[in-house]
Amino acid sequence: MARVDAMAAHMTELKKLNYELPRYSGLQAGFDSVLAQFLSSRLADTHFEGRGLVLTAGTRSGKSHDIKNLLKGFAENPSPLQGGLERKYIRVSLRTSTTWKHLGSALLKTSGYFTDLDHRSSDMIWRRTEGQLQRKGVFIIHVDEAQHTMHDKSPKEIKTILDGFKDLMKRPEWPIVLILSGIPTLLDYLNQSDELIALLEPISYSDIAYNQQNLEEADAIMCAYGTAAKLDVSGLRDEDTYNRMIHGAARRWGRFIEMVVHSMAHAKASGRTELTRSDLAETFRRWTGASDSANVMLVDNPYRIEAHKLFPT
């Protein structure tokens, strides 16, 4: 247990470091654009309706982390918002079994509603949810893994959900700013509603490309976390190591950073002051069950290995 406690402690400290990738500026700009449109229509006393942002990317890309930081920064900004609105938001992360009724119930509970209404009808829950949002002054909602609301649903059910999202943004008494995030298939669902996509702005995160720019980013990440962990990373700062790590992280930045954090915690818990390729290999082994002959950090040709799969042990 002593080693587990040490690993957890070192991981906790490293996870407090918020490394901001260049892509974050695009997300911030998109959010600022949506918010400005929302506030301006309220102030101009014209047709007032919500706006929305959609962020899509592959699994473990770091999209949820970025939106959390975005909304945290928004809420902590001390400057007052125009129009008398408060900096309030709520967010929910969905399961594959989520229905439209479940989403309404989750939002109601997250907003602090005092009574469990799971046994009531969907219409009743959503009426309470919309009223609760207005009473609480919450005008921003983030729905993470939003594709789950429509997964394995009939075309009629999907239309109901899409219309529901649209109605949330067009509700006369209290329109909202809607942020949806999920994997790229989310766009396939959303594109079935012309009315809804007219209110949304899309942003996507690409998988990591093997190029010089991303090698420099990988090096910046390694050095930033190495400094925070007080570990010597000089032996790993080369193109071959970074490309192996990128491949082992399935070309997702969120997973890449996880590999760095987990490997550094392993080295620190072992009492060492230097991060080695063996630490990276150990992390990949724990993630996948890969033997040395299938470990992307050890084999001669790592790109023949399907790095995003689990191996029998």
N, C-alpha and C positions, 0 to 999 in steps of 0.2 A: 504493500500500500504506500510505502514511503516514495517509491519511484512514481507511482500513479499521481500522488499528490504533487510531486515535483514537476512532472510533465504538465499537469493541469495548471499549476501556478505560472510556469513559463509561457504556456499557450495563452493564458489570460492576459499577461502583460503584453505579449506581442499583438494580440487581437485588438488591444486598445490603440495601436498605431493605425490611423486611417490613411492609407496610401491612396492618393487621388490620381487616377489614371487620366491621361489627356482627354479621353472620351467624355469625362464627367462635365466638361465645359459645354458640350453639346446638349447634354441632359438638362443642365441648368438653364441654358438659353431657351430650350423648348418649354420648360416650366415657366420661365419668365414671360415668354410670349403668350402662353395660354392664360396666365394670371392677369397680364395686362389687358387682354381682350375682355376677360370676364369683368374686371373692375371698371374698365372704360364704359362698357354698356350700362353698368349700374349707375355710374356717375352722370352719364349723358342722358339718363332717363329715356333711353330708346328701348327697343325690344330687348328685354333682359333675359338671357339664357346662359346656361353653363357652357364650358368648353372642356376638352379632355386631351389627355396625353396617353399614348400607347408606347410602351417600351418592350421590345421583343429581343430575345437572345437565347442561345442554347443553355442547357442546364449547367449550373455551377459557373456561370459567366460573371456573376457579381451584380446582376441587375437589382435584386432585392436589397442588397447592401447599399447600393448607390441611392436608391429611392429613399431608404430609411434616413440616410445622411442628408439628402436633399430636404426632406420634410422636417427633420430635426433642426436644420439650419433655418428653415423658414419660420418655425415656431419660436425659435430662440432669438430671432432678429428683433431688437428693441424698438425699431421704428414703427410708428402706427400705420395701419393700412388705410388707404383712402376708402371712403364710403362707410366708415364706422364698423367695418368687419374686424373680428378678432382672428388671431393666427391659430386657428383650431383645425385639426384634421383627425381622422381615424383611419386605420388600415386593418385589413383582414387578409389572411392567407388561406387559400381554399384547398380542400381535399378533392380527390377525383369523384367522390360521390355527392358533391355539393349540388343542390338544386337551387332554383330561384328563391324558394321559400327559405332554405337554409341560409342563403346569403343575407336575406333580410333579417333573419333572426340573429345572425352573427354580427351584423352591423348594429342592431339594437342593443345587444349585450355589450359590445365594445364601447358603445356610447354611454354606458352606465345605467341603462334602463333597469329598474328595480324588480321587475316581474318576468318570470320565464313564460314565454308565449308559444313555445314549440308546438303545443297541442292545438293552437288556433290556426285558422285558414291563412293562406298566403296573402290574400288581400288585406286581412286584418293586420297581419304582421307588418306589411309594407306601409299601411296607413300610419301605424304607430312609429315605424322607423322614420318616415319622412317628417312627421310631427316632432319626433325627438331630435332630429338633426337641426331643425329650425329653432327649437327651444334652447338647445345647447350652443347654438351659433356655429355649428360645424358645417363648413361649406366645401371642404376638400375630403375626398374619399379615395383611398388607394386600395385596389383589389389586386392582390398578388396571386399568381397562377390562375388568372381569370379564365383561361381556356377550360378549366375544370367545370365551370358552370354549364358548358355546352357539350362536353365530352359524352359520347354515346347517347345523345338526346335525339329525339325525332325532329324533323324539319319544323313542325309546329311549335315544339318546345323551344327550339333555338330562336325562332322568330319572337316568341314571347319574351325571352331573355334579352334579345337585342332591343326590342321595343322598350323593355323595362329600363335598360341603361339610358336609352335616349330620353325617356320620360323623366328620369332623375335629373338630367341636365336642362330640361325644358319646363320643369314644374314652375308655374308662375309665382307661387308664394315663396319658394326657396330653391332656386336652381343651384346646382353644385358644380365644382370642378372635379372631374373624374379622371383618375390615373389608373390605367390598366397595365399590368405587366404579365408576361408569360413567354412561352416558347413561340417560335415563328408561326406555328399553325393557328395561333390566336388571330392573326390577320385574316386567315381564310374564313373564319367565322364572322369577323366584323365586317368584311367586305360584302356580306350578304344583305347589309342594310345601308342603302344610300343615305338615308336621313341621319343615321348614326355617324357614319364616317365623315359627313360634312361638318361635324362638331369636334373631330379628333385630329390630332397631329401625331404622326408616327416617328419614332426614333428606334434604330436597331443597333445592336452591338454585334460586330463581326467576330468570327473566330480569329485567333492569332495567326497572322501570316508569317512565314519564315523570311524575314527581311531585316535589313540593318536597323531600321527604326525600332522594330520590336526587340531586337537584341539589345539595343541601348536601353529600352524600357525595362527589360528583364534585369539588366545589370543595375539599373537605378533601384529597382525593387530589392534585389539581393543586398545591395549596399545599405539601403535605408533600414532594412530589418536586421542586418548584421550589426549596424551601429546600435540599434535599440537593444539587441540581445547581448552586445559586447562579445561578439564572436568574430574571429578572423575568417573572412570568406575569400581571401586572395587566391587560394588554390582552385577556386571554382569559376573565376571570372574569365571564361573563354567561350567561344562560339559553340563548340561541340557540347559542352555541358548545358548551356542555355537551350539549345535546340532539342536536346534529349528531355529536358524538363518541360518544354513546351509540348512536345509529343506526349510525354507521360501525363500531362495535365489536360489531355484531349483538346489542346489549343484553346483553352478557356482561361481568361485572366484570373477569375475567382479561384479556380482550381490550382493555378500556378502559385498564387499567393498562399493558398492552403498548404501546398507542398513545402514552401519555404518555412512557414510557421511551424508545421509539424516536425520538419527535419531539425530546425533550430531548437525546438523544445526537447527533442530526443538527445541532441548533442549536449544541451545544458544540463539535462537530468543525468547524463552520464559523467558530468563533472569536467567536460572538456572545454577548451577555449577556441577551438577551430572547427568549422563546419567542413565536412568532407563529402565526397561522392558516396561513400558508404552510408552516410546518414540519409541522403536522398534515395538511395537504393532501398534502405530499410523502410522508408515511408511508402515507396511504391509497392514494396512487398506486402505491407500491411493493408494497403488499399485494395490490392488485386489478388493476393495469394500467389503471385508469380514466383517461380523458382529463379535462381541466378541465370539459368539459360533462357529465361523469358523476361528478364528485368531490363527495362529500357535504359537504366543507368549503368548497366554492366555489359550488355552484349555488343558485338562488333557492329551489327546493323539494327539499331533500335526501331527503325521505321517498318520493319516486317512484323512487329508486335502490335496486336490490337490493344492499345493501351487503356481503352475505356471498358474492357471486359473483366469479368471475374474468372480466375483460374482455379481448377480443382487442386487442393493441397494434399 
